[in-house]
Amino acid sequence: MNPFGDPRKLMKQLQQAQERIQAEIAVLVIEATSGGGVVKAEMDGQKQLKSLKIDPEVVNRDDVEMLQDLVLSAVNEAARKVEASIQEQ
């Protein structure tokens, strides 16, 4: 006798759990900011960037590098948050 019960039932339960987790990941949307909120990035569970908002106050043609750094920081933070959320699930 199998101590874990019916293997077919166990496989079905595992498949249902996996489908539930995939459904939760599909609707996941994570927001991250940088520069005190002047750059905001939204990313979905597949780590696709869905939205990027930049406060016009931070746009300075003489300091494009700072803006690039803020965008990279927000996008990378969103990706880290998505990965953490997936790991939790």
LINGIQUI-V301686 format. One record per residue. N is the residue number from 0. RES is the residue in one small letter. PSI is psi in whole degrees, 0 to 359 (none if undefined). OMEGA is omega in whole degrees, -180 to 180 (NA if undefined). Layout:
N;RES;PSI;OMEGA
N;RES;PSI;OMEGA
//
This chain:
0;m;135;-179
1;n;124;-178
2;p;346;-179
3;f;1;-180
4;g;197;-178
5;d;119;-179
6;p;327;179
7;r;320;179
8;k;318;179
9;l;317;179
10;m;320;179
11;k;319;179
12;q;318;178
13;l;318;179
14;q;318;179
15;q;320;178
16;a;317;179
17;q;318;178
18;e;321;178
19;r;316;-180
20;i;318;179
21;q;323;178
22;a;320;178
23;e;320;179
24;i;323;-178
25;a;329;-178
26;v;1;-179
27;l;132;173
28;v;124;-177
29;i;139;176
30;e;140;174
31;a;152;-180
32;t;164;172
33;s;165;180
34;g;34;-180
35;g;23;177
36;g;3;-179
37;v;340;174
38;v;127;-180
39;k;134;177
40;a;136;174
41;e;134;-177
42;m;145;179
43;d;181;-177
44;g;343;176
45;q;13;180
46;k;35;174
47;q;129;179
48;l;121;-177
49;k;330;-176
50;s;143;175
51;l;120;-179
52;k;134;-180
53;i;124;177
54;d;126;-179
55;p;335;-180
56;e;335;-176
57;v;350;-179
58;v;116;-179
59;n;113;-176
60;r;340;179
61;d;354;-179
62;d;57;-179
63;v;326;-179
64;e;320;179
65;m;316;179
66;l;317;177
67;q;316;179
68;d;319;180
69;l;319;178
70;v;312;179
71;l;317;-179
72;s;314;-179
73;a;317;-179
74;v;316;179
75;n;322;178
76;e;320;177
77;a;317;179
78;a;319;177
79;r;318;-180
80;k;321;177
81;v;312;-179
82;e;317;179
83;a;318;180
84;s;320;178
85;i;318;180
86;q;323;178
87;e;325;-178
88;q;none;NA
//
